[in-house]
Amino acid sequence: MASLDSVSLAILLGAILVMAGILSSLLALRFGAPLLLVFLFIGMLAGDSGPGGLVFSDVQNTYLVGSAALALILFDGGLKTRFQSIRTVLAPSMVLATLGVLLTALITAPVAKYALDLNWTEALLIGAVVASTDAAAVFLLVHAQGLRLRPRVGATLEAESGTNDPFAVFLTLMLVELISVGDSSVWHVVLEFLRESMLGGIVGVIGGRLVVAALNRVALPQGLHAPFVTTAALVIFGVAQIFHASGFLAVYLAGIIVGNRPTRAHNSVVTFLDAATWLAQIVMFVLLGLLVSPQRLLDSALPAVIVSLVLMLVARPLAVFLCLAPFRFNWREKLFIAWTGLRGAVAIFLASIPMLVGLSKAYLYFDVAFVVVIISLLLQGWTLAAAARRLHVALPRAERGPRRVELDLPGQLEQQLVGYAVRPKSLFLRRGLIPSWSKPTLVIRNEKILTPAEAEPIAAGDYFYLLAPPEKAESLDRFFVDMQPMASPDPHLLGDFLVSGEITVGDIAQIYGISVDPAAAQLTLADYFDVHLDRAPKEGATLPLDTIVLVARNISEGRVNAVGLRLPEDEEELPPLTRMGAFRQKMAKGWSSIARI
């Protein structure tokens, strides 16, 4: 009976710890504290050196839980990655995820060698453990602090954070093997990396295709689609690892393929994985916190602080500026990307590998990684919003998105039902605008269900439902938030072929003698962009208007307020591609083919 009681007590204490982590998120988000840091401290307080007094030293189970949690986090990241948003930054992201990690490790290694009295291989292992950034930490803090990053910067950080973990894991395992066995060569490392990457890519692509096929062809009972996808992600990870491929790369690629293909129950899958990822992060950080010994940390605290500061202030910025030199990033964007290299669960997870295989000085690697993560989350995490605003790479969110209801329709994959509460100052209510690819379906007013014709005119407080393609549903949000006053366009922009977004399509047709749909003639150019673009307009977005091409030249609060007119005689022969341009085009085509599989 005593053993049964101990099991019940373990379940109770484990559930209380996880619940404490969940509830602490409210406090952390309220004060802008780095949330992942809170989970770590809960684990430390519950450990044998804290008030909780729990004795926990099970590295093997911690590594098991950490592997599964990290696999789910990467799969979830891939699932939410829209290929269209990252295709233009694939080249710089891949360079940062590979060469950037290697440069960061190499620059950090000499400092670790002399500060911690290590040999060169051990110092390189320290560098490899702390070299990769943490996607969950970056975007959790960006969301918590109410920032929306500029598209290119956000996409670069998203793609880099999702793809640098596999390289960091590979580099760490290679160095652990070198320390353990003591015999390796540069060619062996390079060939092993290529083999793991290629096999991981193959397993990820095939696994992602199989998941999509199973979701769309197997009639699973309602509610089992999300658990099926979650377990499928772990199966893909496990298969890749068994074949000594990169399991983390495999699950990330599988997530991208599943997320960019029409599937059944897409919304329920995303919602379930959000919850699973949160729980995985909480459990992983609490377990890692339980492994920490504050007394042991004091012995290596000062050298670890030195390593951490060099990593953040020297190694990461140098690596970023060198890797992004061939690409068109300005210095502000490079500096922000360098500062946003937050370390999180991945670093501590990698540091548990030497403990698992029983290397000498294993706890030193773990303690150094722990200090690096603490300082990174405190220093970089708390200053993230200030850095974004000072460097002009992000704008504060002007409006919280509307509460969107999404329902999958049985029997087809091309459309889903999307519903919104109609706000009094929304673009839809004030201008009567909806995109051309959406179809009004029903209105709920005073608990009565009406057709759009019966409900005319739509009033504030109604619930309005439309049919829309799943991949475009989020783009409807901008029609149902309260409109902000449109700023006047910059007068310097309005030249001979630039006009205000408030000019109507009919006026343009009359001036330039083009034919337009009579139904569109009364729309302003800003409205025309809203109705016909798949997503919220960005600078440089184009739309054809008979023989003229409209170019969005200035955006204010998500609306086009200055439009360029590209006339037929303006067309010029494009200059030949440079080698770098040709390379980037080939990478984009390759990734496009993967996403279409």
C-alpha positions in Angstrom: 0.0 0.0 0.0 2.9 2.3 0.7 4.1 2.0 -2.9 0.6 2.9 -4.1 0.5 5.9 -1.9 3.8 7.1 -3.2 2.6 6.8 -6.8 -0.6 8.8 -5.9 1.6 11.4 -4.1 3.8 11.7 -7.2 0.8 12.2 -9.4 -0.6 14.8 -7.0 2.7 16.8 -6.7 3.3 16.6 -10.5 -0.2 17.9 -11.3 0.2 20.7 -8.7 3.5 21.8 -10.3 2.0 21.9 -13.8 -1.0 23.8 -12.5 1.2 26.3 -10.8 3.1 26.8 -14.0 -0.2 27.4 -15.9 -1.6 29.8 -13.3 1.7 31.7 -13.1 1.3 32.5 -16.8 -1.4 35.1 -15.8 1.1 36.9 -13.5 3.9 36.7 -16.0 1.9 38.1 -18.9 0.5 40.8 -16.6 3.9 42.2 -15.7 5.7 41.3 -19.0 8.0 38.8 -17.3 9.6 36.1 -19.5 7.1 33.3 -19.0 9.5 30.5 -19.5 11.7 31.8 -16.7 8.7 31.5 -14.4 8.4 27.8 -15.2 12.1 27.3 -14.5 11.9 29.0 -11.1 8.9 26.9 -10.1 11.0 23.8 -10.8 13.8 25.2 -8.8 11.6 26.1 -5.8 10.1 22.6 -5.9 13.5 20.9 -6.0 15.7 19.6 -3.2 17.4 23.0 -2.7 14.1 24.9 -2.5 11.1 24.9 -0.2 9.5 21.9 -2.0 12.4 19.6 -1.1 11.7 17.2 -4.0 14.8 15.0 -4.8 14.9 14.6 -8.6 17.9 13.5 -10.6 16.3 11.3 -13.4 18.2 12.7 -16.4 17.0 9.9 -18.7 13.3 10.7 -18.2 14.1 14.4 -18.5 15.8 13.8 -21.8 12.8 11.7 -23.0 10.3 14.3 -22.0 12.5 17.1 -23.5 12.9 15.2 -26.8 9.1 14.7 -27.1 8.3 18.3 -26.1 10.8 19.8 -28.5 9.5 17.6 -31.3 6.0 18.9 -30.7 7.1 22.5 -30.4 8.9 22.3 -33.7 6.0 20.5 -35.4 3.6 23.1 -34.1 6.0 25.9 -35.4 6.0 24.3 -38.8 2.3 23.8 -38.8 1.8 27.6 -38.3 4.4 28.6 -40.8 2.8 29.9 -44.0 5.2 29.1 -46.8 4.3 32.3 -48.6 5.6 34.4 -45.7 9.0 32.7 -45.4 9.9 31.9 -49.0 11.5 35.3 -49.6 13.8 34.9 -46.5 14.7 31.2 -46.9 18.3 31.9 -48.0 19.3 34.2 -45.1 17.4 32.0 -42.6 19.1 28.8 -43.7 22.5 30.6 -43.5 21.8 31.8 -40.0 20.5 28.3 -39.0 23.7 26.6 -40.1 26.7 28.8 -40.6 25.3 31.2 -37.9 25.1 28.5 -35.3 28.6 27.3 -36.2 30.1 30.8 -36.0 28.4 31.5 -32.7 29.9 28.3 -31.2 33.3 29.1 -32.6 33.4 32.6 -31.3 32.1 31.6 -27.9 34.5 28.6 -27.5 37.7 30.6 -26.7 36.0 32.5 -23.9 34.6 29.3 -22.5 38.0 27.6 -22.6 39.8 30.2 -20.5 36.9 31.2 -18.3 36.0 27.6 -17.4 39.5 26.0 -17.7 38.4 23.5 -20.4 40.2 22.0 -23.4 39.2 23.0 -26.9 36.7 20.2 -27.6 35.0 20.8 -24.3 34.9 24.6 -24.9 33.4 23.9 -28.4 30.7 21.8 -26.7 29.8 24.7 -24.5 29.5 26.9 -27.6 27.4 24.4 -29.4 25.0 23.9 -26.5 24.2 27.7 -26.2 24.5 28.6 -29.9 20.9 28.0 -31.2 18.0 30.4 -30.6 14.7 29.2 -29.1 11.6 29.8 -31.3 9.1 29.3 -28.5 10.9 31.9 -26.3 11.2 34.5 -29.2 7.6 34.4 -30.3 6.0 33.9 -26.9 7.7 37.1 -25.7 6.9 39.0 -28.9 3.2 38.1 -28.4 3.2 38.8 -24.7 4.7 42.3 -25.2 2.1 43.2 -27.9 4.5 43.6 -30.9 4.0 42.9 -34.5 7.4 42.6 -36.3 8.0 43.8 -39.8 7.2 40.9 -42.1 10.8 40.3 -43.3 12.3 40.4 -39.8 9.6 38.3 -38.3 9.7 35.7 -41.1 13.5 35.5 -40.8 13.4 34.9 -37.0 10.6 32.4 -37.4 12.4 30.3 -40.1 15.8 30.5 -38.4 14.5 29.5 -34.9 12.6 26.6 -36.4 15.6 25.2 -38.4 18.6 25.9 -36.2 17.7 23.4 -33.5 18.5 20.4 -35.7 22.0 21.7 -36.6 22.7 22.6 -32.9 21.6 19.0 -31.9 23.8 17.5 -34.5 26.8 19.6 -33.5 26.3 18.8 -29.8 26.0 15.1 -30.5 29.1 15.1 -32.7 31.2 16.8 -30.0 29.9 14.5 -27.3 30.9 11.6 -29.4 34.3 13.1 -30.0 34.9 13.6 -26.3 33.6 10.1 -25.5 35.4 8.2 -28.3 38.2 10.5 -29.0 38.5 9.8 -32.7 36.8 11.7 -35.5 37.7 13.8 -38.6 36.3 16.8 -40.3 35.1 14.7 -43.3 33.3 12.3 -41.0 31.5 15.2 -39.4 30.5 16.8 -42.7 29.3 13.5 -44.2 27.4 12.6 -41.1 25.7 16.0 -41.1 24.8 15.7 -44.8 23.5 12.2 -44.2 21.3 13.1 -41.2 20.0 16.2 -43.0 19.0 14.4 -46.2 17.5 11.5 -44.3 15.7 13.8 -42.0 14.3 15.8 -45.0 13.1 12.6 -46.7 11.4 11.2 -43.6 9.8 14.6 -42.9 8.5 15.1 -46.5 7.1 11.5 -46.7 5.7 11.7 -43.1 4.0 15.0 -43.8 2.4 13.6 -47.0 1.2 10.5 -45.2 -0.4 12.6 -42.4 -2.2 14.8 -45.0 -3.4 11.7 -46.9 -4.6 10.0 -43.7 -6.4 13.1 -42.5 -8.3 13.5 -45.8 -9.0 9.9 -46.6 -9.5 8.0 -43.3 -12.9 8.7 -41.7 -11.7 9.2 -38.1 -14.3 9.8 -35.4 -15.0 13.4 -34.5 -12.4 14.7 -32.0 -9.6 12.2 -32.9 -8.0 14.2 -35.8 -6.0 16.4 -33.4 -4.6 13.5 -31.2 -3.9 11.6 -34.4 -1.7 14.4 -35.9 0.0 14.9 -32.5 1.0 11.3 -32.2 1.9 11.2 -35.9 4.4 14.0 -35.3 6.0 11.9 -32.6 6.0 8.8 -34.9 7.8 10.8 -37.6 10.4 12.0 -35.0 10.9 8.5 -33.7 11.3 6.9 -37.2 13.9 9.6 -38.1 15.8 9.1 -34.9 15.9 5.3 -35.3 17.4 5.7 -38.8 20.0 8.1 -37.3 18.5 11.0 -39.2 17.6 14.4 -37.8 14.3 13.9 -36.1 13.9 17.6 -35.3 14.3 18.6 -39.0 11.9 15.8 -40.0 9.1 17.0 -37.7 9.6 20.7 -38.7 9.3 19.9 -42.4 6.3 17.6 -41.7 4.6 20.4 -39.9 5.2 22.8 -42.8 3.7 20.3 -45.3 0.6 19.6 -43.1 0.1 23.3 -42.4 0.3 24.3 -46.0 -2.1 21.7 -47.4 -5.9 21.7 -47.1 -6.9 19.0 -44.5 -9.9 18.0 -42.4 -10.2 19.5 -38.9 -7.4 21.9 -39.5 -8.6 24.4 -36.8 -9.1 21.7 -34.2 -5.6 20.3 -34.9 -4.0 23.8 -34.5 -6.0 24.5 -31.3 -5.1 21.1 -29.8 -1.4 21.4 -30.7 -1.3 24.9 -29.1 -2.5 23.4 -25.8 -0.1 20.4 -26.2 2.8 22.6 -26.9 2.1 24.8 -23.9 1.8 21.8 -21.7 5.1 20.3 -23.2 7.0 23.5 -22.5 5.7 23.8 -18.9 6.6 20.2 -18.1 10.0 20.4 -19.8 11.0 23.6 -18.0 9.7 22.4 -14.6 11.7 19.2 -15.0 14.8 21.1 -16.0 14.4 23.4 -13.0 14.2 20.4 -10.7 17.6 19.2 -12.0 19.2 22.5 -11.0 21.3 22.8 -7.8 21.6 26.5 -6.7 24.6 25.6 -4.5 26.4 24.0 -7.5 25.5 27.0 -9.7 27.5 29.3 -7.4 30.8 27.5 -8.2 30.5 28.4 -11.9 28.3 31.4 -11.8 30.9 34.1 -12.6 32.5 32.3 -15.6 29.0 31.4 -16.9 28.0 35.1 -16.7 31.1 36.0 -18.7 30.3 33.3 -21.4 26.7 34.6 -21.5 27.6 38.2 -22.0 30.2 37.4 -24.7 27.5 35.2 -26.4 24.9 37.9 -26.4 27.1 41.0 -27.1 29.8 39.6 -29.3 29.3 36.1 -30.7 25.7 36.4 -31.8 25.9 39.9 -33.3 29.1 39.0 -35.2 27.6 35.8 -36.6 24.4 37.6 -37.6 26.2 40.5 -39.4 28.5 38.2 -41.2 25.8 35.8 -42.3 23.4 38.6 -43.4 26.1 40.6 -45.2 25.2 39.2 -48.7 21.4 40.0 -48.1 19.5 43.2 -48.2 19.0 43.8 -44.5 19.7 47.2 -43.1 21.8 47.6 -39.9 18.8 48.1 -37.7 17.2 44.8 -38.8 20.5 43.0 -38.4 21.0 44.4 -34.9 17.4 43.4 -33.8 17.9 39.9 -35.2 21.1 39.7 -33.3 19.5 40.9 -30.1 16.5 38.6 -30.5 18.6 35.4 -30.3 17.0 34.3 -27.1 18.1 31.1 -25.4 15.5 28.8 -23.9 14.7 25.2 -23.4 16.8 24.0 -26.3 20.1 25.1 -24.6 19.3 23.4 -21.3 18.0 20.3 -23.1 21.2 20.0 -25.1 23.2 20.4 -21.9 21.5 17.4 -20.5 23.0 15.1 -23.2 26.5 15.1 -21.6 24.8 14.2 -18.3 22.9 11.4 -20.0 26.0 9.8 -21.4 28.1 10.3 -18.2 30.7 12.7 -19.5 33.1 14.2 -17.0 32.2 17.9 -16.2 28.7 17.1 -17.4 27.1 19.2 -14.7 29.3 22.1 -15.7 27.8 22.2 -19.1 24.3 22.0 -17.6 25.0 24.8 -15.1 26.5 27.1 -17.7 23.6 26.6 -20.1 21.2 27.3 -17.2 22.9 30.6 -16.4 23.0 31.6 -20.1 19.3 31.0 -20.4 18.5 32.9 -17.2 20.5 36.0 -18.3 19.2 35.8 -21.9 15.5 35.7 -20.8 16.1 38.5 -18.2 18.3 40.8 -20.3 17.1 40.2 -23.8 13.6 39.1 -22.9 12.6 42.2 -20.9 14.2 44.6 -23.4 12.7 43.0 -26.5 9.9 45.5 -27.0 12.1 48.5 -26.3 14.7 47.3 -28.7 12.1 46.7 -31.4 10.7 50.2 -31.1 14.1 51.9 -30.8 15.3 50.1 -33.9 12.0 50.7 -35.8 11.5 47.1 -36.8 8.1 46.7 -35.1 5.0 48.6 -34.4 2.7 48.2 -31.3 -0.5 46.4 -32.1 -3.1 49.0 -32.7 -6.1 46.6 -32.2 -6.5 43.2 -30.8 -7.8 40.8 -33.4 -11.5 40.0 -33.5 -12.8 36.8 -32.0 -13.1 34.5 -35.0 -15.2 31.3 -35.0 -14.1 28.7 -37.5 -16.0 25.5 -38.4 -14.9 22.8 -40.8 -17.6 21.6 -43.2 -17.9 17.8 -43.7 -17.5 16.4 -47.2 -15.1 19.0 -48.6 -11.8 20.8 -47.8 -12.0 23.9 -49.9 -14.3 26.0 -47.7 -14.9 26.5 -44.0 -17.5 28.6 -42.1 -16.0 31.7 -40.5 -17.9 33.9 -38.1 -17.4 37.3 -36.5 -19.3 39.7 -34.2 -19.9 42.9 -36.2 -18.3 45.9 -34.6 -19.7 49.5 -35.1 -16.5 50.9 -36.6 -15.5 47.9 -38.7 -14.5 48.1 -42.3 -17.3 45.7 -43.2 -20.1 47.7 -41.5 -18.9 51.2 -42.6 -18.0 50.4 -46.2 -19.9 47.2 -46.9 -16.6 45.5 -47.9 -15.8 41.8 -48.0 -13.2 40.0 -50.1 -14.2 38.6 -53.5 -13.2 35.1 -52.4 -15.6 35.0 -49.4 -19.3 34.3 -49.5 -21.9 35.6 -47.0 -23.9 32.7 -45.6 -25.9 33.5 -42.5 -26.5 36.2 -39.8 -27.4 35.6 -36.2 -29.4 38.4 -34.6 -31.2 38.2 -31.2 -30.7 34.5 -31.2 -32.4 34.2 -34.6 -30.8 32.7 -37.7 -31.3 34.8 -40.8 -30.0 34.7 -44.4 -27.9 37.7 -45.4 -30.8 39.0 -47.5 -33.3 38.7 -44.6 -30.9 40.5 -42.3 -30.3 43.5 -44.5 -29.1 45.9 -43.3 -26.4 44.2 -41.2 -26.2 46.0 -37.8 -23.6 46.3 -35.1 -23.9 43.4 -32.7 -24.9 40.9 -35.3 -22.9 37.7 -35.8 -22.0 37.4 -39.5 -20.8 34.0 -41.0 -19.0 33.6 -44.3 -17.6 30.8 -46.4 -13.9 31.2 -47.0 -10.9 29.0 -48.0 -9.2 27.8 -44.7 -5.8 29.2 -45.7 -7.4 32.7 -46.2 -9.7 32.7 -43.2 -7.4 34.8 -41.0 -7.3 37.5 -43.7 -10.9 38.3 -43.0 -10.0 39.6 -39.6 -9.1 43.1 -40.9 -12.7 43.6 -42.2 -14.2 43.1 -38.7 -11.9 45.2 -36.4 -12.7 48.8 -35.7 -11.2 51.0 -38.4 -8.5 53.5 -37.3 -8.5 56.9 -39.0 -6.5 56.7 -42.2 -3.5 58.9 -42.2 -3.0 61.3 -45.1 -0.5 60.0 -47.6 2.9 61.5 -47.6 2.7 64.5 -50.1 6.2 63.6 -51.3 4.8 60.3 -52.6 2.2 61.8 -54.8 4.0 62.4 -58.1 2.8 61.9 -61.7 2.0 58.2 -61.3 1.1 58.1 -57.7 -2.4 58.8 -56.4 -4.3 58.8 -53.2 -6.0 55.5 -52.1 -9.3 57.4 -51.7 -9.6 58.0 -55.5 -12.2 55.7 -57.0 -11.6 53.0 -59.6 -14.1 54.7 -61.9 -12.0 57.9 -61.8 -8.9 56.0 -62.8 -10.8 54.3 -65.6 -12.1 57.6 -66.9 -8.6 59.2 -66.8 -6.7 56.4 -68.5 -9.5 55.0 -70.8 -9.6 51.5 -69.4 -12.5 49.2 -68.9 -13.5 48.2 -65.4 -16.4 46.2 -63.8 -19.3 48.6 -63.2 -19.7 47.1 -59.7 -16.1 48.0 -58.9 -16.2 51.6 -60.3 -17.5 53.0 -57.0 -14.8 51.4 -54.9 -11.8 53.5 -53.8 -8.4 52.1 -54.7 -7.9 51.2 -51.0 -11.2 49.3 -51.1 -10.1 47.6 -54.3 -7.0 46.2 -52.6 -9.0 45.1 -49.6 -11.5 43.2 -51.7 -9.2 41.5 -54.2 -6.0 40.7 -52.1 -5.8 37.4 -50.4 -4.1 38.9 -47.4 -3.7 42.3 -45.7 -1.9 44.6 -48.1 1.8 45.3 -47.8 4.0 47.8 -49.5 4.8 46.6 -53.0 1.6 44.5 -53.4 0.2 44.6 -56.9 -3.2 44.2 -58.5 -4.1 44.3 -62.3 -6.7 46.8 -63.4 -7.3 46.1 -67.1 -4.0 47.2 -68.7 -2.8 49.1 -65.6 -1.1 47.5 -62.6 -1.8 49.1 -59.2 1.1 49.1 -56.8 0.6 49.7 -53.0 3.2 52.4 -52.2 2.2 53.4 -48.6 0.2 51.6 -45.9 -1.4 53.1 -42.9 -3.2 51.0 -40.2 -3.5 48.1 -42.7 -5.0 50.2 -45.5 -3.4 51.4 -48.7 -3.3 55.2 -48.8 -1.0 55.8 -51.7 -1.1 53.8 -55.0 1.4 53.7 -57.8 0.1 53.2 -61.4 2.3 51.0 -63.6 1.3 51.8 -67.1 1.8 49.4 -70.1 4.6 51.6 -71.6 6.4 51.5 -68.2 7.3 47.8 -68.6 11.0 47.3 -68.9 13.1 44.3 -69.6 14.3 42.8 -66.3 18.1 42.8 -65.8 19.8 39.4 -65.7 19.9 37.7 -62.4 23.0 37.8 -60.3 24.5 34.5 -59.0 23.0 35.3 -55.6 19.7 36.1 -57.1 19.7 32.9 -59.2 20.6 30.9 -56.0 17.8 32.4 -54.0 15.3 31.8 -56.9 16.3 28.1 -57.0 15.9 27.7 -53.2 12.5 29.3 -53.4 11.4 27.0 -56.2 12.7 24.0 -54.3 10.9 24.9 -51.1 7.7 25.7 -53.2 7.8 22.2 -54.6 8.1 20.7 -51.1 5.2 22.8 -49.8 3.0 21.7 -52.8 3.7 18.0 -52.2 
